[in-house]
Amino acid sequence: MAPGAYVDRTPRSGCRGSNPAGGTRHKAPDRSWSGAFDIPPPHRQPRSRTRWSVDIESRALEVDQVSVSEETAPAHISAVMDLAAEAVMCVRRRRFLVDSKPVLLATSYLPLSLVAGSAITQEDTGPGGTYARLSELGHAPVHFREEIRSRMPSPDELTQLSLAPGTPVILICRTALTEEGHPVEVNEMTLDAASYVLEYDFDA
């Protein structure tokens, strides 16, 4: 999973259910995203485009829960990926911890027709993670579109992230696209807003 990605501020957002095949997808401005755990004093740690990987003061971001399933695509996901309404997806769900504290939930949707038989359908995707396996399949993600929102957590998110009362969550929905502009993954992430700093760096 790759937190460093282009940010598209146009009104079109694939995560709202529109088809990202049109518009100015290939002309996304040179804007990058980086996140960090907000530890007084706050640190901002740039991250790799190929996976979530962070080490702040020797404290690693760890995965304590992984599940992989085959599910019918939700309507907004099938619309983003330009798939039939009943398309079957490979769905990967993960929970990430720092010092045993849950800080991030992530759910990735990938077309099963694209990844069937690969390590992406296994809990352990191998070195380099999902994006490395997509590259091996000839569908390397090279462009990204993100939509960012915030709200109060659902009861399930409150429990899974062990949130203090009144803590909001940040929602990041990222669409990964190939050089040809084909969407190959939609990743919906829920972040503990008290644990993250979102930092943007872009030209005027």
ABEGO torsion letter per residue (X at the ends): XBABBBBBABABBAAAGBBAABEAAAABBBBBBBBBBBBOBBBBBBBBAABBBBBBGGBBBBBABBBBBBBBBBAAAAAAAGBBAABBBBBBBBBBBBGGBBABBBBBBBBAAAABGBAAABABAEBGEAAAAAAAAGBBBABBBBBBBBBBBBAAAAAAAGBBBGBBBBBBBBBBBBAAGBBABBBBBBBBAAABBBBBBBBX
